[in-house]
């Protein structure tokens, strides 16, 4: 742990569909106020109403400077916030969901952890992002925004090219740095960061990667040829995937939260983003602890430290 400058401006984000998250945000706001900190709240919390003077707090605005953003929810909430605030501010994830593999602490650890963070006793872990550029062969398709022939996205977990439930198997051409890797038939392809290797990639039979590696993993979804296995490539180059199949419903999904339709000849270009995500680490648990404790890797289960963690 290293000592840092004093934190003064804190952002708080809560999962929109969770009453527990909104309630915890309101409680957390009062706790931070009592310590003389400025608190900025996201729209979800502000829409909950002026409870306990909530209306006196400013809204969280992208582009403004914050010393810390606390995210209350699950991995999905953290993914959304991480893409939006990439490179701008350290993020502390608090798990109020089920698995919470990306989030750092549980609800019960919130206040003891914040005492450590406010004292400067924490470290940050840098996670890579991927920039996703979609190049249309035939212009705009339904689902596009902005009316452009090219779209750009950013992901922390993965970009997935996949057919709809009723579509037939699709054909894709995969190139890395301009070199042909394969032209293959499958239900789709997952392009995952090391952070996302424990998400859809893992379910599809891909490898678990340390989140600090400078690589991407390419995992075919139900490939027609059994010899087509996942491959790990450096993320310093350009990965290109072209849809060759006509007249099928095929989608590009980003972190499972955004997406658009693909057409024949469309090419998805993936590069490592210059932006990164900074996740606050304060619990002392490692990536390998999470593998054992949350994914039961190796058949062993380590229960994480808990505690009532009530505000003081």
C-alpha positions as a LaTeX table, in Angstrom:
\begin{tabular}{lrrr}
\hline
Residue & $x$ (\AA) & $y$ (\AA) & $z$ (\AA) \\
\hline
Unk1 & 0.00 & 0.00 & 0.00 \\
Unk2 & 1.19 & 3.50 & $-0.75$ \\
Unk3 & 0.29 & 6.87 & 0.72 \\
Unk4 & $-1.26$ & 9.37 & $-1.68$ \\
Unk5 & $-2.65$ & 12.86 & $-1.68$ \\
Unk6 & $-5.79$ & 13.38 & 0.36 \\
Unk7 & $-9.04$ & 12.49 & $-1.38$ \\
Unk8 & $-11.57$ & 15.32 & $-1.43$ \\
Unk9 & $-14.04$ & 14.77 & $-4.29$ \\
Unk10 & $-15.89$ & 11.44 & $-4.44$ \\
Unk11 & $-18.32$ & 10.20 & $-7.08$ \\
Unk12 & $-20.98$ & 7.60 & $-6.21$ \\
Unk13 & $-22.73$ & 5.39 & $-8.79$ \\
Unk14 & $-25.50$ & 2.90 & $-8.00$ \\
Unk15 & $-27.08$ & 0.12 & $-10.03$ \\
Unk16 & $-30.29$ & 1.54 & $-11.47$ \\
Unk17 & $-32.50$ & $-1.49$ & $-10.81$ \\
Unk18 & $-31.33$ & $-2.16$ & $-7.25$ \\
Unk19 & $-33.11$ & $-0.62$ & $-4.25$ \\
Unk20 & $-30.30$ & $-1.90$ & $-2.06$ \\
Unk21 & $-27.74$ & $-0.06$ & $-4.19$ \\
Unk22 & $-29.66$ & 3.23 & $-4.04$ \\
Unk23 & $-30.21$ & 2.89 & $-0.29$ \\
Unk24 & $-26.52$ & 2.12 & 0.25 \\
Unk25 & $-25.60$ & 5.14 & $-1.88$ \\
Unk26 & $-27.74$ & 7.42 & 0.27 \\
Unk27 & $-26.21$ & 6.01 & 3.43 \\
Unk28 & $-22.71$ & 6.29 & 1.97 \\
Unk29 & $-23.31$ & 9.90 & 0.94 \\
Unk30 & $-24.12$ & 10.89 & 4.53 \\
Unk31 & $-21.06$ & 9.00 & 5.78 \\
Unk32 & $-18.82$ & 10.87 & 3.33 \\
Unk33 & $-20.43$ & 14.24 & 4.07 \\
Unk34 & $-19.71$ & 13.86 & 7.77 \\
Unk35 & $-16.04$ & 13.59 & 6.87 \\
Unk36 & $-16.07$ & 16.88 & 4.98 \\
Unk37 & $-15.92$ & 15.35 & 1.51 \\
Unk38 & $-17.66$ & 16.65 & $-1.61$ \\
Unk39 & $-19.96$ & 13.99 & $-3.08$ \\
Unk40 & $-21.24$ & 13.83 & $-6.68$ \\
Unk41 & $-24.12$ & 11.42 & $-7.39$ \\
Unk42 & $-25.16$ & 9.71 & $-10.58$ \\
Unk43 & $-28.64$ & 10.18 & $-12.05$ \\
Unk44 & $-29.97$ & 6.91 & $-10.60$ \\
Unk45 & $-29.46$ & 8.16 & $-7.05$ \\
Unk46 & $-30.71$ & 11.66 & $-7.76$ \\
Unk47 & $-33.93$ & 10.32 & $-9.30$ \\
Unk48 & $-34.59$ & 8.43 & $-6.07$ \\
Unk49 & $-35.62$ & 11.75 & $-4.53$ \\
Unk50 & $-34.40$ & 14.28 & $-2.02$ \\
Unk51 & $-33.99$ & 11.81 & 0.80 \\
Unk52 & $-31.82$ & 13.01 & 3.65 \\
Unk53 & $-30.83$ & 16.16 & 1.76 \\
Unk54 & $-29.80$ & 14.19 & $-1.33$ \\
Unk55 & $-30.73$ & 17.12 & $-3.57$ \\
Unk56 & $-27.89$ & 19.23 & $-2.20$ \\
Unk57 & $-25.30$ & 17.01 & $-3.87$ \\
Unk58 & $-24.17$ & 17.81 & $-7.44$ \\
Unk59 & $-24.66$ & 15.33 & $-10.29$ \\
Unk60 & $-21.76$ & 13.17 & $-11.43$ \\
Unk61 & $-20.50$ & 14.70 & $-14.70$ \\
Unk62 & $-18.22$ & 12.94 & $-17.16$ \\
Unk63 & $-15.11$ & 15.00 & $-17.82$ \\
Unk64 & $-14.91$ & 16.58 & $-14.39$ \\
Unk65 & $-12.16$ & 15.69 & $-11.94$ \\
Unk66 & $-12.85$ & 13.23 & $-9.11$ \\
Unk67 & $-10.41$ & 11.60 & $-6.74$ \\
Unk68 & $-12.43$ & 8.40 & $-6.49$ \\
Unk69 & $-15.65$ & 6.87 & $-7.83$ \\
Unk70 & $-17.44$ & 4.23 & $-5.73$ \\
Unk71 & $-19.58$ & 1.85 & $-7.79$ \\
Unk72 & $-22.40$ & 0.05 & $-5.95$ \\
Unk73 & $-23.83$ & $-2.93$ & $-7.82$ \\
Unk74 & $-22.31$ & $-5.86$ & $-9.60$ \\
Unk75 & $-19.88$ & $-6.54$ & $-12.43$ \\
Unk76 & $-22.29$ & $-5.15$ & $-15.03$ \\
Unk77 & $-22.51$ & $-1.79$ & $-13.28$ \\
Unk78 & $-18.75$ & $-1.64$ & $-12.93$ \\
Unk79 & $-18.27$ & $-2.47$ & $-16.62$ \\
Unk80 & $-20.51$ & 0.40 & $-17.66$ \\
Unk81 & $-18.78$ & 2.90 & $-15.37$ \\
Unk82 & $-15.30$ & 1.70 & $-16.31$ \\
Unk83 & $-15.90$ & 2.29 & $-20.02$ \\
Unk84 & $-17.25$ & 5.77 & $-19.33$ \\
Unk85 & $-14.54$ & 6.89 & $-16.89$ \\
Unk86 & $-11.62$ & 5.10 & $-18.55$ \\
Unk87 & $-8.30$ & 6.64 & $-17.59$ \\
Unk88 & $-9.88$ & 9.49 & $-15.63$ \\
Unk89 & $-10.38$ & 8.28 & $-12.06$ \\
Unk90 & $-9.72$ & 5.28 & $-9.79$ \\
Unk91 & $-12.79$ & 3.08 & $-9.27$ \\
Unk92 & $-13.75$ & 1.13 & $-6.14$ \\
Unk93 & $-16.25$ & $-1.62$ & $-6.95$ \\
Unk94 & $-18.65$ & $-2.78$ & $-4.21$ \\
Unk95 & $-20.45$ & $-6.05$ & $-4.90$ \\
Unk96 & $-24.20$ & $-6.04$ & $-4.26$ \\
Unk97 & $-24.91$ & $-8.72$ & $-6.85$ \\
Unk98 & $-24.16$ & $-12.42$ & $-7.12$ \\
Unk99 & $-20.63$ & $-13.31$ & $-8.21$ \\
Unk100 & $-18.92$ & $-9.91$ & $-8.28$ \\
Unk101 & $-15.64$ & $-11.09$ & $-9.83$ \\
Unk102 & $-14.56$ & $-7.59$ & $-10.89$ \\
Unk103 & $-15.72$ & $-5.75$ & $-7.79$ \\
Unk104 & $-13.16$ & $-5.40$ & $-5.03$ \\
Unk105 & $-15.19$ & $-5.62$ & $-1.81$ \\
Unk106 & $-18.54$ & $-6.78$ & $-0.42$ \\
Unk107 & $-21.22$ & $-4.59$ & 1.14 \\
Unk108 & $-20.05$ & $-5.58$ & 4.60 \\
Unk109 & $-16.49$ & $-4.43$ & 3.85 \\
Unk110 & $-17.50$ & $-1.03$ & 2.46 \\
Unk111 & $-16.81$ & 1.27 & 5.42 \\
Unk112 & $-13.67$ & $-0.40$ & 6.78 \\
Unk113 & $-12.28$ & $-0.33$ & 3.22 \\
Unk114 & $-13.17$ & 3.32 & 2.74 \\
Unk115 & $-11.37$ & 4.23 & 5.97 \\
Unk116 & $-8.23$ & 2.70 & 4.44 \\
Unk117 & $-8.79$ & 4.38 & 1.06 \\
Unk118 & $-9.38$ & 7.83 & 2.58 \\
Unk119 & $-6.17$ & 7.40 & 4.56 \\
Unk120 & $-4.34$ & 6.73 & 1.29 \\
Unk121 & $-3.62$ & 3.11 & 2.10 \\
Unk122 & $-4.51$ & 1.46 & $-1.19$ \\
Unk123 & $-3.05$ & 0.60 & $-4.56$ \\
Unk124 & $-4.46$ & 0.75 & $-8.07$ \\
Unk125 & $-4.43$ & $-2.01$ & $-10.64$ \\
Unk126 & $-4.42$ & $-0.98$ & $-14.30$ \\
Unk127 & $-6.65$ & $-2.97$ & $-16.65$ \\
Unk128 & $-6.48$ & $-2.77$ & $-20.45$ \\
Unk129 & $-9.37$ & $-1.84$ & $-22.72$ \\
Unk130 & $-10.04$ & $-2.67$ & $-26.35$ \\
Unk131 & $-11.18$ & $-0.15$ & $-28.96$ \\
Unk132 & $-13.67$ & $-1.68$ & $-31.39$ \\
Unk133 & $-14.06$ & $-0.09$ & $-34.84$ \\
Unk134 & $-16.86$ & $-1.30$ & $-37.09$ \\
Unk135 & $-16.37$ & $-0.69$ & $-40.81$ \\
Unk136 & $-19.53$ & $-1.09$ & $-42.85$ \\
Unk137 & $-19.39$ & $-2.65$ & $-46.30$ \\
Unk138 & $-22.75$ & $-1.23$ & $-47.39$ \\
Unk139 & $-23.40$ & 1.76 & $-45.12$ \\
Unk140 & $-25.81$ & 2.06 & $-42.22$ \\
Unk141 & $-27.84$ & $-0.87$ & $-40.89$ \\
Unk142 & $-30.79$ & $-0.90$ & $-38.44$ \\
Unk143 & $-29.50$ & $-0.37$ & $-34.91$ \\
Unk144 & $-26.77$ & 2.08 & $-35.90$ \\
Unk145 & $-26.64$ & 5.44 & $-34.20$ \\
Unk146 & $-25.46$ & 8.67 & $-35.75$ \\
Unk147 & $-26.05$ & 7.59 & $-39.34$ \\
Unk148 & $-22.39$ & 6.83 & $-40.03$ \\
Unk149 & $-20.75$ & 4.00 & $-41.92$ \\
Unk150 & $-18.19$ & 3.56 & $-39.15$ \\
Unk151 & $-18.82$ & 3.04 & $-35.43$ \\
Unk152 & $-16.41$ & 2.97 & $-32.48$ \\
Unk153 & $-16.90$ & 1.27 & $-29.14$ \\
Unk154 & $-14.74$ & 0.48 & $-26.13$ \\
Unk155 & $-14.84$ & $-2.66$ & $-23.97$ \\
Unk156 & $-13.32$ & $-3.85$ & $-20.72$ \\
Unk157 & $-14.49$ & $-7.46$ & $-21.02$ \\
Unk158 & $-15.17$ & $-8.51$ & $-24.59$ \\
Unk159 & $-16.54$ & $-7.94$ & $-28.05$ \\
Unk160 & $-18.71$ & $-10.81$ & $-29.31$ \\
Unk161 & $-19.79$ & $-11.53$ & $-32.87$ \\
Unk162 & $-22.70$ & $-13.94$ & $-32.69$ \\
Unk163 & $-25.65$ & $-15.19$ & $-34.67$ \\
Unk164 & $-29.23$ & $-14.88$ & $-33.44$ \\
Unk165 & $-31.04$ & $-17.88$ & $-31.97$ \\
Unk166 & $-32.79$ & $-18.71$ & $-35.26$ \\
Unk167 & $-29.93$ & $-17.95$ & $-37.65$ \\
Unk168 & $-27.82$ & $-20.65$ & $-39.25$ \\
Unk169 & $-24.10$ & $-21.12$ & $-38.67$ \\
Unk170 & $-22.06$ & $-18.13$ & $-39.88$ \\
Unk171 & $-18.74$ & $-17.78$ & $-41.68$ \\
Unk172 & $-16.03$ & $-15.44$ & $-40.45$ \\
Unk173 & $-12.57$ & $-14.45$ & $-41.68$ \\
Unk174 & $-10.03$ & $-13.72$ & $-38.93$ \\
Unk175 & $-6.80$ & $-11.76$ & $-39.48$ \\
Unk176 & $-4.14$ & $-10.59$ & $-37.04$ \\
Unk177 & $-1.82$ & $-7.78$ & $-38.19$ \\
Unk178 & $-2.98$ & $-8.39$ & $-41.73$ \\
Unk179 & $-2.10$ & $-12.09$ & $-41.64$ \\
Unk180 & $-4.86$ & $-14.61$ & $-42.31$ \\
Unk181 & $-5.44$ & $-16.78$ & $-39.25$ \\
Unk182 & $-8.53$ & $-18.69$ & $-40.38$ \\
Unk183 & $-11.71$ & $-18.58$ & $-42.38$ \\
Unk184 & $-14.14$ & $-20.66$ & $-40.37$ \\
Unk185 & $-17.75$ & $-21.50$ & $-39.64$ \\
Unk186 & $-19.15$ & $-21.19$ & $-36.13$ \\
Unk187 & $-21.93$ & $-19.66$ & $-34.06$ \\
Unk188 & $-19.64$ & $-16.69$ & $-33.48$ \\
Unk189 & $-16.38$ & $-15.43$ & $-32.02$ \\
Unk190 & $-15.41$ & $-13.86$ & $-28.67$ \\
Unk191 & $-12.58$ & $-11.32$ & $-28.61$ \\
Unk192 & $-11.72$ & $-10.93$ & $-24.95$ \\
Unk193 & $-9.37$ & $-8.87$ & $-22.80$ \\
Unk194 & $-7.52$ & $-10.64$ & $-19.98$ \\
Unk195 & $-10.07$ & $-9.07$ & $-17.59$ \\
Unk196 & $-12.90$ & $-10.61$ & $-19.62$ \\
Unk197 & $-11.29$ & $-14.04$ & $-19.79$ \\
Unk198 & $-13.31$ & $-15.15$ & $-16.75$ \\
Unk199 & $-16.61$ & $-14.05$ & $-18.34$ \\
Unk200 & $-18.19$ & $-15.35$ & $-21.59$ \\
Unk201 & $-14.79$ & $-16.53$ & $-22.81$ \\
Unk202 & $-14.51$ & $-18.97$ & $-19.91$ \\
Unk203 & $-18.02$ & $-20.32$ & $-20.45$ \\
Unk204 & $-17.19$ & $-20.93$ & $-24.12$ \\
Unk205 & $-14.12$ & $-22.99$ & $-23.24$ \\
Unk206 & $-11.48$ & $-20.27$ & $-23.43$ \\
Unk207 & $-8.49$ & $-20.01$ & $-21.07$ \\
Unk208 & $-8.26$ & $-18.04$ & $-17.83$ \\
Unk209 & $-5.72$ & $-15.23$ & $-18.17$ \\
Unk210 & $-4.01$ & $-13.06$ & $-15.60$ \\
Unk211 & $-5.68$ & $-9.64$ & $-15.96$ \\
Unk212 & $-2.28$ & $-7.92$ & $-16.19$ \\
Unk213 & $-1.15$ & $-9.63$ & $-19.40$ \\
Unk214 & $-0.81$ & $-7.63$ & $-22.62$ \\
Unk215 & $-2.82$ & $-10.03$ & $-24.77$ \\
Unk216 & $-6.25$ & $-10.76$ & $-26.20$ \\
Unk217 & $-7.91$ & $-14.17$ & $-26.47$ \\
Unk218 & $-9.93$ & $-15.23$ & $-29.53$ \\
Unk219 & $-12.46$ & $-17.94$ & $-28.71$ \\
Unk220 & $-14.74$ & $-19.43$ & $-31.40$ \\
Unk221 & $-18.31$ & $-20.18$ & $-30.25$ \\
Unk222 & $-19.35$ & $-23.74$ & $-31.15$ \\
Unk223 & $-17.04$ & $-24.00$ & $-34.19$ \\
Unk224 & $-17.93$ & $-26.39$ & $-37.03$ \\
Unk225 & $-14.37$ & $-27.80$ & $-37.00$ \\
Unk226 & $-13.33$ & $-29.30$ & $-33.68$ \\
Unk227 & $-9.69$ & $-28.41$ & $-34.40$ \\
Unk228 & $-10.52$ & $-24.70$ & $-34.15$ \\
Unk229 & $-9.49$ & $-23.88$ & $-30.58$ \\
Unk230 & $-9.08$ & $-20.59$ & $-28.67$ \\
Unk231 & $-5.90$ & $-18.66$ & $-29.43$ \\
Unk232 & $-4.09$ & $-15.99$ & $-27.38$ \\
Unk233 & $-2.44$ & $-13.17$ & $-29.35$ \\
Unk234 & $-0.55$ & $-9.98$ & $-28.39$ \\
Unk235 & $-2.87$ & $-6.98$ & $-28.03$ \\
Unk236 & $-0.23$ & $-4.71$ & $-29.59$ \\
Unk237 & $-1.45$ & $-5.50$ & $-33.10$ \\
Unk238 & $-4.72$ & $-5.25$ & $-35.04$ \\
Unk239 & $-7.32$ & $-8.02$ & $-34.96$ \\
Unk240 & $-9.81$ & $-7.98$ & $-37.84$ \\
Unk241 & $-12.94$ & $-10.10$ & $-38.19$ \\
Unk242 & $-15.04$ & $-9.98$ & $-41.37$ \\
Unk243 & $-18.53$ & $-11.43$ & $-41.69$ \\
Unk244 & $-18.76$ & $-13.46$ & $-44.92$ \\
Unk245 & $-22.29$ & $-14.86$ & $-44.53$ \\
Unk246 & $-25.20$ & $-13.10$ & $-46.26$ \\
Unk247 & $-28.83$ & $-12.93$ & $-45.14$ \\
Unk248 & $-28.38$ & $-13.99$ & $-41.53$ \\
Unk249 & $-29.04$ & $-12.07$ & $-38.31$ \\
Unk250 & $-25.60$ & $-11.45$ & $-36.82$ \\
Unk251 & $-24.82$ & $-9.10$ & $-33.96$ \\
Unk252 & $-21.81$ & $-7.36$ & $-32.52$ \\
Unk253 & $-22.21$ & $-7.19$ & $-28.71$ \\
Unk254 & $-19.94$ & $-5.03$ & $-26.53$ \\
Unk255 & $-19.49$ & $-6.07$ & $-22.89$ \\
Unk256 & $-22.99$ & $-7.56$ & $-23.18$ \\
Unk257 & $-24.42$ & $-4.04$ & $-22.81$ \\
Unk258 & $-24.24$ & $-2.39$ & $-26.24$ \\
Unk259 & $-24.53$ & $-3.76$ & $-29.73$ \\
Unk260 & $-25.49$ & $-3.47$ & $-33.37$ \\
Unk261 & $-26.37$ & $-5.65$ & $-36.36$ \\
Unk262 & $-23.69$ & $-6.78$ & $-38.77$ \\
Unk263 & $-24.04$ & $-7.23$ & $-42.53$ \\
Unk264 & $-22.10$ & $-9.28$ & $-45.07$ \\
Unk265 & $-18.67$ & $-7.81$ & $-45.66$ \\
Unk266 & $-18.64$ & $-5.76$ & $-42.45$ \\
Unk267 & $-15.27$ & $-5.81$ & $-40.68$ \\
Unk268 & $-14.73$ & $-5.45$ & $-36.95$ \\
Unk269 & $-11.26$ & $-4.06$ & $-36.13$ \\
Unk270 & $-9.94$ & $-4.50$ & $-32.58$ \\
Unk271 & $-6.94$ & $-2.70$ & $-31.08$ \\
Unk272 & $-5.68$ & $-2.05$ & $-27.58$ \\
Unk273 & $-7.00$ & 1.29 & $-26.35$ \\
Unk274 & $-4.68$ & 4.03 & $-25.18$ \\
Unk275 & $-7.09$ & 4.50 & $-22.27$ \\
Unk276 & $-6.98$ & 2.18 & $-19.27$ \\
Unk277 & $-9.12$ & 1.46 & $-16.22$ \\
Unk278 & $-7.74$ & 1.96 & $-12.71$ \\
Unk279 & $-9.30$ & $-0.36$ & $-10.14$ \\
Unk280 & $-8.66$ & 0.30 & $-6.46$ \\
Unk281 & $-7.29$ & $-2.67$ & $-4.53$ \\
Unk282 & $-7.62$ & $-2.56$ & $-0.78$ \\
Unk283 & $-8.91$ & $-5.94$ & 0.41 \\
Unk284 & $-5.62$ & $-7.81$ & 0.12 \\
Unk285 & $-7.28$ & $-10.52$ & $-2.00$ \\
Unk286 & $-5.44$ & $-11.45$ & $-5.18$ \\
Unk287 & $-6.71$ & $-12.57$ & $-8.56$ \\
Unk288 & $-5.85$ & $-16.12$ & $-7.56$ \\
Unk289 & $-7.82$ & $-15.81$ & $-4.31$ \\
Unk290 & $-10.85$ & $-14.86$ & $-6.42$ \\
Unk291 & $-10.30$ & $-17.84$ & $-8.69$ \\
Unk292 & $-10.42$ & $-20.18$ & $-5.73$ \\
Unk293 & $-13.08$ & $-18.37$ & $-3.73$ \\
Unk294 & $-15.52$ & $-17.24$ & $-6.42$ \\
Unk295 & $-14.93$ & $-19.60$ & $-9.36$ \\
Unk296 & $-14.05$ & $-22.62$ & $-7.18$ \\
Unk297 & $-10.91$ & $-23.09$ & $-9.28$ \\
Unk298 & $-9.15$ & $-26.25$ & $-8.20$ \\
Unk299 & $-12.20$ & $-27.32$ & $-6.20$ \\
Unk300 & $-11.18$ & $-25.21$ & $-3.19$ \\
Unk301 & $-13.27$ & $-22.44$ & $-1.66$ \\
Unk302 & $-11.79$ & $-19.63$ & 0.40 \\
Unk303 & $-14.43$ & $-17.51$ & 2.03 \\
Unk304 & $-13.42$ & $-13.86$ & 1.92 \\
Unk305 & $-13.18$ & $-11.76$ & 5.03 \\
Unk306 & $-16.43$ & $-10.14$ & 6.06 \\
Unk307 & $-17.67$ & $-8.01$ & 8.91 \\
Unk308 & $-20.71$ & $-5.94$ & 9.58 \\
Unk309 & $-19.03$ & $-2.78$ & 8.26 \\
Unk310 & $-21.75$ & $-0.47$ & 9.50 \\
Unk311 & $-21.15$ & 3.28 & 9.15 \\
Unk312 & $-19.76$ & 5.03 & 12.20 \\
\hline
\end{tabular}
